[in-house]
Amino acid sequence: MALYYPMMVEIKGKPCTVVGGGEVAERKVITLLEYGAVVTVISPKLTPALEKLAKDNKIVHKNKPYTTGDLDGSILAYGVTDDADINKRCKQEANQRQIFINVGDSRHLSDFILPASINRGSLTITISTEGKSPMLSRKIKEELESIYGEIYGDLLDILGAIRGKALREIPSIQDRKRLFHHLIYDVDYRKEDPFKIKEKLWDTYEAFKEGL
């Protein structure tokens, strides 16, 4: 059984290839574009949404069936056609070129799987059952979404700004640790007024600094 290594990868500006032009391919392409990838789609047919992306030059479309060599230069790939043989050939090429590939719903052919995720600005929470129960992943995601609301995106921006200022203004590592612990553990952000949280955090920072 595969043991998946959890990591987050920056793909902005990096080449990714999707073999297939159906609805599954469309979802993969849209997600890749959201994270800034340079996407090439290999397929003689595209969904209307993919056709529009190609027309708008948001993706590179190679209007042809997959042939060996199409994955050259990619950092990751998807084999998501409705032809199992083509998907297997994509896997073989990816292995030869040491490219990470996800092959449709086939766990045993995939080098990576996509976990369920929650995005709140710079906060990303992922949930994976290693493909054993996507429905359980969905349930856990829904539960976490109710706990970690949109306020956490704004919260992270504020905490990041405070951390940057603290690194410049508070020389003691131990004092900074006490500050960050206080900001994180002593405030229940779910009960705070989103419109007042920024002011409260900065006031807390200034009061802490004055008390040193």
Secondary structure, 3 states (H helix, E strand, C coil): CCCCCCCCCCCCCCEEEEECCCHHHHHHHHHHHHCCCEEEEECCCCCHHHHHHHHCCCCEEECCCCCCCCCCCCCEEEECCCCHHHHHHHHHHHHHHCCEEEECCCCCCCCCCCCEEEEECCEEEEECCCCCCHHHHHHHHHHHHHHCCCHHHHHHHHHHHHHHHHHHHCCCHHHHHHHHHHHHHCCCHHHCCCCCHHHHHHHHHHHHHHCC
